[in-house]
Amino acid sequence: MSKTKTFILVISIIGFLLAGCSNSNFQAETNYEVKDFNYTNQNGKEVSLKDLKGKVWIADFIFTNCETVCPPMTFNLTKLQEKLNEEGVEDYKIVSFSVDPENDTPEALKEYIANFDADTSKWDLLTGYEFDEVKDLAEHSFRSIVADDPNSDQMIHGTSFYLVNQEGIVVKTYSGNSDVPYDEMVQDMKTLIKEGT
């Protein structure tokens, strides 16, 4: 066998072996473990991290009295749901954590989401914790800021959407307020769901 053919054969084998080491078409960009939680959704039902295990989910942080970014972010998630529906993607969840739990009762969250064309069977808006809990969750599980604005009744929080895999790991973040990469999000979710089955 000539040196060229041997070289090509060796390169091919290395390429095959490397491909075998990574059987994932999805490339994680982050690796944040979501800490355990057990909160209350808009229907008064308890939702825990354990309930979400085995599901691919998108998380964000909002509050119902928000005068700026929250309504557009929530609307953008309804658009994501439309696109997931068009692609036949069903095995997912959306989880919105309230950053104003003192005011955001389950009833307030239910009233808030009713203003949007949302599929709430796949969407949990969570409350039922102290402010410091959600601040800690945002910081340590999602590497995001949550703070009380001392000069108004508004809250300061991040505007990203977070992709969480079946193991409860945040694997990617996306812009949630403007220039939302819907197609990328749908493709990433489809890939993770497929790889998890």
TORDRENMI-482577 format. One line per field, with one value per residue (C-alpha): z, x, y. Coordinates in steps of 0.1 Angstrom, whole numbers. Example, Ala and Ser with C-alpha at 12.3 -4.5 7.8 and 13.67 -1.06 7.14 Angstrom:
2
w = 78; 71
u = 123; 137
v = -45; -11
***
This chain:
197
w = 0; -9; 18; 5; 8; 42; 53; 40; 57; 91; 88; 80; 110; 133; 119; 125; 161; 169; 155; 176; 208; 203; 192; 197; 170; 198; 211; 246; 253; 291; 319; 348; 371; 381; 419; 433; 437; 444; 437; 428; 393; 380; 387; 423; 415; 428; 402; 411; 393; 396; 376; 348; 347; 314; 297; 276; 289; 283; 314; 318; 346; 345; 368; 361; 370; 345; 324; 300; 289; 303; 280; 249; 263; 271; 236; 221; 240; 225; 191; 200; 209; 175; 157; 179; 171; 134; 137; 156; 188; 218; 245; 261; 289; 294; 329; 339; 373; 389; 403; 423; 443; 470; 445; 419; 434; 413; 404; 392; 371; 356; 348; 332; 309; 299; 280; 256; 231; 251; 254; 292; 293; 285; 305; 342; 357; 391; 425; 461; 474; 490; 469; 481; 469; 433; 434; 445; 419; 391; 402; 409; 385; 355; 361; 359; 379; 399; 420; 435; 420; 450; 430; 416; 420; 392; 394; 376; 359; 329; 295; 283; 275; 290; 274; 300; 291; 304; 333; 346; 331; 314; 282; 262; 264; 238; 235; 248; 243; 207; 178; 192; 173; 170; 143; 163; 195; 177; 161; 194; 213; 186; 187; 224; 225; 198; 215; 248; 234
u = 0; 14; 22; -7; -33; -20; -22; -58; -67; -53; -70; -103; -100; -91; -121; -144; -132; -136; -171; -178; -167; -194; -227; -244; -255; -261; -232; -237; -224; -230; -230; -250; -267; -302; -305; -335; -367; -404; -426; -462; -475; -504; -529; -518; -500; -466; -439; -404; -372; -379; -412; -391; -365; -366; -380; -363; -374; -369; -367; -369; -375; -404; -430; -465; -462; -433; -435; -407; -392; -415; -445; -423; -404; -436; -450; -417; -422; -457; -441; -416; -445; -461; -430; -426; -461; -455; -426; -446; -425; -446; -423; -411; -419; -416; -409; -412; -399; -415; -389; -417; -431; -446; -471; -472; -497; -508; -540; -519; -497; -528; -543; -510; -506; -542; -533; -512; -520; -501; -504; -504; -505; -468; -460; -455; -453; -438; -441; -444; -410; -391; -374; -340; -347; -353; -324; -302; -317; -311; -275; -263; -284; -286; -258; -283; -290; -322; -324; -350; -349; -349; -362; -394; -417; -399; -375; -341; -336; -319; -337; -323; -340; -323; -323; -323; -317; -333; -308; -316; -284; -286; -268; -274; -288; -305; -316; -352; -361; -351; -336; -348; -332; -364; -351; -320; -340; -364; -336; -317; -348; -356; -321; -320; -354; -344; -312; -330; -354
v = 0; 34; 60; 82; 55; 45; 82; 85; 53; 64; 98; 81; 58; 88; 107; 77; 73; 109; 109; 79; 98; 124; 111; 144; 169; 194; 215; 227; 262; 263; 237; 251; 226; 238; 235; 216; 235; 229; 259; 267; 273; 295; 268; 263; 231; 222; 219; 207; 201; 164; 169; 184; 157; 139; 170; 196; 230; 267; 290; 327; 353; 377; 395; 405; 442; 446; 477; 470; 436; 410; 413; 412; 382; 363; 371; 358; 326; 322; 326; 299; 277; 284; 273; 242; 233; 238; 214; 188; 192; 183; 169; 202; 227; 264; 276; 313; 321; 352; 377; 394; 365; 388; 402; 374; 350; 320; 340; 370; 348; 331; 365; 377; 347; 349; 381; 360; 332; 306; 269; 268; 230; 232; 264; 268; 303; 298; 316; 306; 314; 343; 369; 358; 323; 333; 357; 328; 305; 330; 337; 301; 280; 304; 329; 357; 388; 394; 426; 449; 484; 507; 537; 521; 491; 474; 445; 441; 408; 392; 389; 356; 324; 293; 259; 232; 195; 164; 162; 197; 213; 247; 240; 272; 308; 329; 365; 367; 403; 411; 393; 359; 331; 310; 286; 279; 273; 250; 230; 227; 216; 190; 177; 174; 157; 132; 124; 118; 92
***
